[in-house]
Amino acid sequence: MSDFAIVSKVIRGRRAIFPKSYTPQEIEVETIKDILDSARWAPTHKRMEPWRFVVFRGEGRQKLSDFMAEDYKNTAVSFSEARQKQLSANPLLANAVIAIIVHINPDSGLPEWEEYAATACAVQNMWLTASSLGIGAYWSTPGIIQRMGALIDMEPEQKCIGLFYMGIPEGEVLQEGTRKPVEDFTKWVE
C-alpha cells in the first residue's frame, strides 16, 4: 500500500467516538505520549508551537468529573440533574482526557487565529494517530473550558479550547463517513 493510500485511509476512517462507547481497557502511558508526540509535528508559523496539553488519567479523571459537575451546577441557566450526571460521567468513561490549550504569544507578531489553527492541526494529528492505533477519540467543547483555569494552572495568555476524550471503543462498527464532493466547495482560477 502506498503512503498516500495509508494516509487517505486513516483520514477517511477517523470518526468521533464518544465516551459512552469506550471499554474500561487502559491506554498505556507510552501510547498517550506517542499521540501527544504526533501533535508537535503540526504546522506552526515561526515555530511558535502554541499547543499545550494537560492529561487527566486515573484519579485525575475524578477531579475533572467533580469540577465539571460543580461548574455545571453553578453556571447552568436551566439546571438538569440528568445533564449534570452525563457531563460528569464522561471523564470517568474515558481512559484519558486531554485539556487542549492554546498559548497566544502577544510578542510573536502573528494573528491570534494562526495560533488557534496550529493548535487545531495538532489535535487533528493526535486524532489521526489515535484512530490509526484503534483508540476512539472525541474533541468536546463544553462551556466549562472557559473556566478551566480554576482547575489547572494556566498562564494569562492561555485559553482552553476543548477536551479530547480517549478510550478503547467497544467493538462497534463505525458508519461510513460522508462528505460533499470536492466540486461543491472548490473554485478553480486558471
Protein Blocks (a to p, Z undefined) as FASTA:
>chain_A
ZZklmmmmmmmmpccddfklpcfbdcdfklmmmmmmmmmmpccehhlopaccdddehjlm
mmmmmmmmmmmmmmombacfklmmmmmmmmmmpmbdcdddddddfknopafklmmmmmmm
mmmmmmmmmmmnopacdddddfklmmmmmmpccdfkbccfbdcddddddfbdcddddddd
fklmcccdZZ
